């Protein structure tokens, strides 16, 4: 099963196996990664699952939708060019090893 490297703002890394088809936010929330809140449950309405996708992986993801871009305007931490909402990143086999970094706060 493909894995995801979640790196907290303090450098602490958690590696999780994520079933293809699941999104990165749900995997993190179910495993108790506190840096990803996911308050809306993945409904694209809260921006509390904000992550920074490492550059090596950014081009492998689909472009963010207009709705995701609007929600990224609402993130609590610094928005960067590689900012994404982890609820919108669906795990696929070709994303095995993806690295996402979490900001120091979500809300």
C-alpha positions, 0 to 999 in steps of 0.5 A, spaced: 500 500 500 502 506 498 505 511 504 504 518 505 510 522 509 506 527 513 511 532 516 509 537 522 512 544 523 517 541 528 520 536 523 516 530 526 515 525 521 509 520 521 509 515 515 502 512 514 499 507 509 493 510 505 489 506 501 488 508 494 482 512 493 482 515 500 484 522 501 490 525 505 486 528 510 482 523 512 488 518 513 491 523 517 485 525 522 483 517 523 490 516 525 490 522 530 495 527 526 493 533 530 496 538 525 491 536 520 484 538 523 479 537 518 473 540 521 468 539 515 470 532 514 472 533 507 467 537 504 471 543 502 468 548 507 473 549 512 481 550 510 483 546 516 487 541 512 492 545 509 498 542 507 505 544 503 506 539 498 513 538 497 516 540 490 517 533 487 510 531 488 506 538 486 506 536 478 503 529 479 497 532 482 491 535 479 490 542 479 486 545 484 479 546 483 476 553 483 473 551 490 479 549 493 483 555 490 477 559 494 478 555 500 486 556 500 484 564 500 482 562 507 487 558 510 490 560 517 497 559 516 501 562 510 499 560 503 504 558 499 505 556 491 505 549 494 499 550 498 493 544 498 488 542 502 489 535 503 482 533 503 482 534 495 488 530 494 486 523 493 491 517 494 493 513 488 499 508 487 503 513 483 503 518 489 507 512 494 512 516 498 508 523 497 511 528 502 506 533 505 508 538 510 503 541 515 503 549 517 504 551 525 497 552 525 490 550 522 485 555 525 
